[in-house]
């Protein structure tokens, strides 16, 4: 059987998905974490390129779970390689509610 690879949800993007984006509307938070084990109806699969560049609307926060490389614009980031994944150190304490809900999700290896 052929393996079904999931593609990025962004229009016209044909890259393989590596991350899943969900929204915690009550917390005004966009959460990007490892690719969910199955397709979820209210989640968006994103490639590393688009996950790295995601921004939230004014007043919202982006929480990045399981992304451990340098943040975009970080002088220590190697720009010659693939797009970097933002540091989880940049997360603020107010995002605790969204992170708590995501504990126990499988991590990508």
ROMARVEX-692598 format. One record per atom (N, C-alpha, C): residue in three letters; chain; atom name; x, y, z; residue number from 1. Coordinates in steps of 0.1 Angstrom, whole numbers, always signed. Layout:
PT vexro filo drenba    xx    yy    zz lumpa
PT   ALA    A     CA     X     Y     Z   NUM
...
This chain:
PT vexro filo drenba    xx    yy    zz lumpa
PT   UNK    A      N    +8   -12    +0     1
PT   UNK    A     CA    +0    +0    +0     1
PT   UNK    A      C    +9   +12    +0     1
PT   UNK    A      N    +5   +22    -8     2
PT   UNK    A     CA   +12   +35    -8     2
PT   UNK    A      C    +9   +43    +4     2
PT   UNK    A      N   +19   +50    +9     3
PT   UNK    A     CA   +17   +59   +21     3
PT   UNK    A      C   +10   +71   +16     3
PT   UNK    A      N    +0   +76   +23     4
PT   UNK    A     CA    -7   +88   +20     4
PT   UNK    A      C    +0   +99   +27     4
PT   UNK    A      N    +6  +108   +20     5
PT   UNK    A     CA   +12  +120   +26     5
PT   UNK    A      C    +3  +131   +26     5
PT   UNK    A      N    +2  +138   +37     6
PT   UNK    A     CA    -7  +150   +38     6
PT   UNK    A      C    +1  +162   +33     6
PT   UNK    A      N    -6  +171   +25     7
PT   UNK    A     CA    +0  +183   +20     7
PT   UNK    A      C    -4  +195   +28     7
PT   UNK    A      N    +4  +205   +26     8
PT   UNK    A     CA    +1  +218   +33     8
PT   UNK    A      C   -13  +223   +29     8
PT   UNK    A      N   -20  +229   +38     9
PT   UNK    A     CA   -33  +234   +35     9
PT   UNK    A      C   -33  +247   +28     9
PT   UNK    A      N   -22  +254   +27    10
PT   UNK    A     CA   -21  +267   +20    10
PT   UNK    A      C   -24  +265    +5    10
PT   UNK    A      N   -32  +274    +0    11
PT   UNK    A     CA   -35  +274   -15    11
PT   UNK    A      C   -22  +274   -23    11
PT   UNK    A      N   -22  +265   -33    12
PT   UNK    A     CA   -11  +263   -42    12
PT   UNK    A      C    +2  +258   -37    12
PT   UNK    A      N    +2  +254   -24    13
PT   UNK    A     CA   +14  +248   -18    13
PT   UNK    A      C   +14  +233   -20    13
PT   UNK    A      N   +24  +228   -25    14
PT   UNK    A     CA   +25  +213   -27    14
PT   UNK    A      C   +35  +206   -18    14
PT   UNK    A      N   +39  +213    -8    15
PT   UNK    A     CA   +49  +208    +1    15
PT   UNK    A      C   +42  +198   +11    15
PT   UNK    A      N   +49  +188   +16    16
PT   UNK    A     CA   +44  +179   +26    16
PT   UNK    A      C   +42  +186   +39    16
PT   UNK    A      N   +31  +183   +46    17
PT   UNK    A     CA   +28  +189   +59    17
PT   UNK    A      C   +36  +183   +70    17
PT   UNK    A      N   +41  +192   +79    18
PT   UNK    A     CA   +49  +188   +90    18
PT   UNK    A      C   +43  +192  +103    18
PT   UNK    A      N   +34  +202  +103    19
PT   UNK    A     CA   +28  +208  +115    19
PT   UNK    A      C   +13  +209  +113    19
PT   UNK    A      N    +6  +210  +124    20
PT   UNK    A     CA    -8  +212  +124    20
PT   UNK    A      C   -12  +225  +132    20
PT   UNK    A      N   -20  +233  +126    21
PT   UNK    A     CA   -24  +246  +132    21
PT   UNK    A      C   -39  +244  +137    21
PT   UNK    A      N   -41  +248  +149    22
PT   UNK    A     CA   -54  +249  +155    22
PT   UNK    A      C   -56  +262  +161    22
PT   UNK    A      N   -69  +266  +163    23
PT   UNK    A     CA   -72  +278  +170    23
PT   UNK    A      C   -79  +276  +183    23
PT   UNK    A      N   -75  +283  +193    24
PT   UNK    A     CA   -82  +282  +206    24
PT   UNK    A      C   -89  +296  +207    24
PT   UNK    A      N  -101  +297  +202    25
PT   UNK    A     CA  -108  +309  +200    25
PT   UNK    A      C  -110  +316  +214    25
PT   UNK    A      N  -114  +308  +224    26
PT   UNK    A     CA  -117  +314  +237    26
PT   UNK    A      C  -104  +321  +243    26
PT   UNK    A      N   -92  +316  +239    27
PT   UNK    A     CA   -80  +322  +244    27
PT   UNK    A      C   -73  +331  +234    27
PT   UNK    A      N   -80  +334  +223    28
PT   UNK    A     CA   -74  +342  +212    28
PT   UNK    A      C   -60  +337  +209    28
PT   UNK    A      N   -59  +324  +206    29
PT   UNK    A     CA   -45  +318  +204    29
PT   UNK    A      C   -45  +309  +192    29
PT   UNK    A      N   -35  +310  +184    30
PT   UNK    A     CA   -33  +301  +173    30
PT   UNK    A      C   -22  +291  +178    30
PT   UNK    A      N   -24  +278  +177    31
PT   UNK    A     CA   -14  +269  +182    31
PT   UNK    A      C    -9  +260  +171    31
PT   UNK    A      N    +4  +260  +169    32
PT   UNK    A     CA   +11  +252  +159    32
PT   UNK    A      C   +19  +241  +166    32
PT   UNK    A      N   +16  +229  +163    33
PT   UNK    A     CA   +22  +218  +169    33
PT   UNK    A      C   +26  +207  +159    33
PT   UNK    A      N   +32  +196  +164    34
PT   UNK    A     CA   +35  +185  +154    34
PT   UNK    A      C   +23  +180  +147    34
PT   UNK    A      N   +26  +175  +135    35
PT   UNK    A     CA   +15  +170  +126    35
PT   UNK    A      C    +6  +161  +134    35
PT   UNK    A      N    -7  +163  +134    36
PT   UNK    A     CA   -16  +154  +141    36
PT   UNK    A      C   -16  +141  +134    36
PT   UNK    A      N   -19  +130  +142    37
PT   UNK    A     CA   -18  +117  +137    37
PT   UNK    A      C   -29  +114  +126    37
PT   UNK    A      N   -39  +122  +126    38
PT   UNK    A     CA   -50  +120  +116    38
PT   UNK    A      C   -55  +134  +112    38
PT   UNK    A      N   -62  +135  +101    39
PT   UNK    A     CA   -68  +148   +97    39
PT   UNK    A      C   -79  +152  +106    39
PT   UNK    A      N   -78  +164  +111    40
PT   UNK    A     CA   -88  +169  +120    40
PT   UNK    A      C   -97  +179  +112    40
PT   UNK    A      N  -110  +179  +114    41
PT   UNK    A     CA  -119  +188  +106    41
PT   UNK    A      C  -117  +203  +109    41
PT   UNK    A      N  -112  +207  +121    42
PT   UNK    A     CA  -110  +221  +124    42
PT   UNK    A      C   -96  +225  +126    42
PT   UNK    A      N   -87  +218  +119    43
PT   UNK    A     CA   -73  +220  +120    43
PT   UNK    A      C   -67  +222  +106    43
PT   UNK    A      N   -56  +228  +105    44
PT   UNK    A     CA   -49  +230   +92    44
PT   UNK    A      C   -35  +224   +92    44
PT   UNK    A      N   -32  +216   +82    45
PT   UNK    A     CA   -19  +210   +81    45
PT   UNK    A      C   -10  +220   +74    45
PT   UNK    A      N    +2  +223   +79    46
PT   UNK    A     CA   +11  +232   +73    46
PT   UNK    A      C   +25  +226   +70    46
PT   UNK    A      N   +31  +231   +60    47
PT   UNK    A     CA   +45  +227   +57    47
PT   UNK    A      C   +54  +235   +67    47
PT   UNK    A      N   +67  +232   +68    48
PT   UNK    A     CA   +76  +239   +77    48
PT   UNK    A      C   +77  +254   +72    48
PT   UNK    A      N   +77  +256   +59    49
PT   UNK    A     CA   +78  +270   +54    49
PT   UNK    A      C   +67  +279   +59    49
PT   UNK    A      N   +54  +274   +57    50
PT   UNK    A     CA   +43  +282   +61    50
PT   UNK    A      C   +41  +283   +77    50
PT   UNK    A      N   +44  +272   +84    51
PT   UNK    A     CA   +43  +272   +98    51
PT   UNK    A      C   +53  +282  +104    51
PT   UNK    A      N   +65  +283   +98    52
PT   UNK    A     CA   +75  +293  +103    52
PT   UNK    A      C   +71  +307  +101    52
PT   UNK    A      N   +63  +310   +91    53
PT   UNK    A     CA   +59  +324   +88    53
PT   UNK    A      C   +45  +328   +93    53
PT   UNK    A      N   +38  +319  +100    54
PT   UNK    A     CA   +25  +322  +104    54
PT   UNK    A      C   +25  +334  +114    54
PT   UNK    A      N   +16  +343  +112    55
PT   UNK    A     CA   +14  +354  +122    55
PT   UNK    A      C    -1  +353  +126    55
PT   UNK    A      N    -4  +359  +138    56
PT   UNK    A     CA   -17  +359  +143    56
PT   UNK    A      C   -23  +373  +141    56
PT   UNK    A      N   -36  +374  +141    57
PT   UNK    A     CA   -42  +388  +141    57
PT   UNK    A      C   -39  +396  +153    57
PT   UNK    A      N   -40  +409  +152    58
PT   UNK    A     CA   -38  +417  +164    58
PT   UNK    A      C   -46  +413  +176    58
PT   UNK    A      N   -40  +412  +187    59
PT   UNK    A     CA   -46  +407  +199    59
PT   UNK    A      C   -46  +392  +202    59
PT   UNK    A      N   -41  +385  +192    60
PT   UNK    A     CA   -40  +370  +193    60
PT   UNK    A      C   -25  +367  +195    60
PT   UNK    A      N   -24  +355  +200    61
PT   UNK    A     CA   -10  +350  +203    61
PT   UNK    A      C    -8  +337  +195    61
PT   UNK    A      N    +5  +335  +191    62
PT   UNK    A     CA    +8  +322  +184    62
PT   UNK    A      C   +16  +314  +194    62
PT   UNK    A      N   +12  +302  +197    63
PT   UNK    A     CA   +19  +293  +206    63
PT   UNK    A      C   +25  +282  +197    63
PT   UNK    A      N   +38  +280  +198    64
PT   UNK    A     CA   +45  +270  +190    64
PT   UNK    A      C   +49  +258  +199    64
PT   UNK    A      N   +43  +247  +197    65
PT   UNK    A     CA   +46  +235  +205    65
PT   UNK    A      C   +55  +225  +197    65
PT   UNK    A      N   +66  +222  +203    66
PT   UNK    A     CA   +75  +212  +196    66
PT   UNK    A      C   +84  +218  +186    66
PT   UNK    A      N   +85  +231  +184    67
PT   UNK    A     CA   +94  +237  +175    67
PT   UNK    A      C  +106  +242  +183    67
PT   UNK    A      N  +118  +237  +180    68
PT   UNK    A     CA  +129  +240  +189    68
PT   UNK    A      C  +141  +247  +182    68
PT   UNK    A      N  +140  +251  +170    69
PT   UNK    A     CA  +152  +258  +164    69
PT   UNK    A      C  +150  +273  +166    69
PT   UNK    A      N  +159  +281  +160    70
PT   UNK    A     CA  +159  +295  +161    70
PT   UNK    A      C  +147  +302  +155    70
PT   UNK    A      N  +143  +313  +161    71
PT   UNK    A     CA  +131  +321  +156    71
PT   UNK    A      C  +135  +328  +143    71
PT   UNK    A      N  +125  +332  +135    72
PT   UNK    A     CA  +127  +339  +123    72
PT   UNK    A      C  +134  +352  +126    72
PT   UNK    A      N  +144  +356  +118    73
PT   UNK    A     CA  +151  +369  +121    73
PT   UNK    A      C  +162  +368  +131    73
PT   UNK    A      N  +163  +356  +137    74
PT   UNK    A     CA  +174  +354  +147    74
PT   UNK    A      C  +187  +354  +140    74
PT   UNK    A      N  +197  +362  +144    75
PT   UNK    A     CA  +210  +363  +138    75
PT   UNK    A      C  +217  +350  +138    75
PT   UNK    A      N  +214  +341  +148    76
PT   UNK    A     CA  +221  +328  +149    76
PT   UNK    A      C  +215  +318  +140    76
PT   UNK    A      N  +203  +321  +133    77
PT   UNK    A     CA  +197  +311  +124    77
PT   UNK    A      C  +205  +310  +112    77
PT   UNK    A      N  +206  +298  +106    78
PT   UNK    A     CA  +213  +296   +94    78
PT   UNK    A      C  +203  +298   +82    78
PT   UNK    A      N  +204  +309   +75    79
PT   UNK    A     CA  +195  +312   +64    79
PT   UNK    A      C  +197  +304   +52    79
PT   UNK    A      N  +209  +297   +51    80
PT   UNK    A     CA  +211  +289   +39    80
PT   UNK    A      C  +204  +275   +39    80
PT   UNK    A      N  +200  +271   +51    81
PT   UNK    A     CA  +193  +258   +52    81
PT   UNK    A      C  +178  +260   +51    81
PT   UNK    A      N  +170  +249   +53    82
PT   UNK    A     CA  +156  +250   +52    82
PT   UNK    A      C  +151  +260   +62    82
PT   UNK    A      N  +138  +265   +61    83
PT   UNK    A     CA  +133  +275   +70    83
PT   UNK    A      C  +134  +270   +84    83
PT   UNK    A      N  +138  +279   +93    84
PT   UNK    A     CA  +139  +275  +107    84
PT   UNK    A      C  +126  +275  +114    84
PT   UNK    A      N  +125  +268  +126    85
PT   UNK    A     CA  +113  +267  +134    85
PT   UNK    A      C  +115  +276  +146    85
PT   UNK    A      N  +105  +284  +149    86
PT   UNK    A     CA  +107  +294  +160    86
PT   UNK    A      C  +109  +287  +173    86
PT   UNK    A      N  +115  +294  +182    87
PT   UNK    A     CA  +119  +288  +195    87
PT   UNK    A      C  +106  +288  +204    87
PT   UNK    A      N  +105  +278  +212    88
PT   UNK    A     CA   +94  +277  +221    88
PT   UNK    A      C   +97  +286  +233    88
PT   UNK    A      N  +109  +291  +235    89
PT   UNK    A     CA  +112  +301  +246    89
PT   UNK    A      C  +105  +314  +244    89
PT   UNK    A      N  +100  +317  +232    90
PT   UNK    A     CA   +93  +330  +229    90
PT   UNK    A      C   +79  +329  +234    90
PT   UNK    A      N   +74  +318  +239    91
PT   UNK    A     CA   +60  +317  +243    91
PT   UNK    A      C   +58  +325  +256    91
PT   UNK    A      N   +47  +331  +257    92
PT   UNK    A     CA   +44  +339  +269    92
PT   UNK    A      C   +36  +331  +279    92
PT   UNK    A      N   +36  +334  +292    93
PT   UNK    A     CA   +29  +327  +302    93
PT   UNK    A      C   +14  +326  +300    93
PT   UNK    A      N    +9  +337  +294    94
PT   UNK    A     CA    -6  +337  +292    94
PT   UNK    A      C   -11  +326  +283    94
PT   UNK    A      N    -2  +319  +275    95
PT   UNK    A     CA    -6  +309  +266    95
PT   UNK    A      C    -7  +295  +273    95
PT   UNK    A      N    -6  +295  +286    96
PT   UNK    A     CA    -6  +283  +294    96
PT   UNK    A      C   -19  +274  +291    96
PT   UNK    A      N   -30  +281  +290    97
PT   UNK    A     CA   -43  +273  +288    97
PT   UNK    A      C   -42  +265  +275    97
PT   UNK    A      N   -37  +271  +264    98
PT   UNK    A     CA   -37  +264  +251    98
PT   UNK    A      C   -26  +253  +252    98
PT   UNK    A      N   -15  +255  +258    99
PT   UNK    A     CA    -5  +245  +259    99
PT   UNK    A      C    -9  +233  +268    99
PT   UNK    A      N   -17  +236  +278   100
PT   UNK    A     CA   -22  +226  +287   100
PT   UNK    A      C   -31  +216  +279   100
PT   UNK    A      N   -39  +222  +271   101
PT   UNK    A     CA   -48  +213  +263   101
PT   UNK    A      C   -41  +204  +253   101
PT   UNK    A      N   -29  +208  +249   102
PT   UNK    A     CA   -21  +201  +239   102
PT   UNK    A      C   -12  +190  +245   102
PT   UNK    A      N   -10  +190  +259   103
PT   UNK    A     CA    -2  +180  +265   103
PT   UNK    A      C    -7  +166  +262   103
PT   UNK    A      N    +2  +157  +260   104
PT   UNK    A     CA    -2  +144  +257   104
PT   UNK    A      C    -3  +141  +242   104
PT   UNK    A      N    -2  +151  +233   105
PT   UNK    A     CA    -2  +148  +219   105
PT   UNK    A      C   +11  +141  +215   105
PT   UNK    A      N   +10  +132  +206   106
PT   UNK    A     CA   +23  +126  +202   106
PT   UNK    A      C   +32  +136  +195   106
PT   UNK    A      N   +45  +134  +198   107
PT   UNK    A     CA   +55  +143  +191   107
PT   UNK    A      C   +61  +136  +179   107
PT   UNK    A      N   +65  +144  +170   108
PT   UNK    A     CA   +70  +139  +157   108
PT   UNK    A      C   +85  +135  +160   108
PT   UNK    A      N   +89  +124  +154   109
PT   UNK    A     CA  +103  +119  +156   109
PT   UNK    A      C  +110  +119  +143   109
